[in-house]
Amino acid sequence: MTAKQRQARAKFKAVVKEAAKLRNKNPKLTQAQAVKQAFAISYSKERKGEKLGAVKKKSATKVKATKRKGTEMHTDTKSHNVNIRVVSGIIPNQKEELEKYIRVYGRLMAEKLAAKTMQEKKVINRALKITKSIILSLKK
């Protein structure tokens, strides 16, 4: 028997004695529950106040993003949080049309992610290009 095995055997015998004491105090405990509690007690005696767990890393400092002039950030929850820039200073009718095409663009991007075949992706890419050109023309 190696030294480690002798040490483990001695430890287990001590735990069994502790389990017997626990069962005398509380007869409702099963042998397995008593041994489990005894091991917990022995481990807590070995540590003697040492903390468990890994050392926590300091979180990185967050840098606040600067806002662009004339735009604000808007996340569309229905199309996989696609970032959409809303431009102020556009004619109201044009603004509604722009928002409509931006929603269409977001929906197409979601469809592109869900597309399974290359043929579907090509069709969606064509529609995306057209929608993007319309959006760019409305922004001018």
URTA-V663403 format. One line per field, one symbol per residue. phi: phi as a letter, one per 20 degrees, with the letter a starting at -180 (. if undefined). A space follows every 10 residues. Layout:
phi=???
//
This chain:
phi=.fffffffff ffffffffff fffffcfffe ffffffffff ffffffflnf eeneffefff fedffefefn ccebdefecl lffcedeend ggffffffff ffffffffff fffefddfff ffffffffff ffffffffff
//
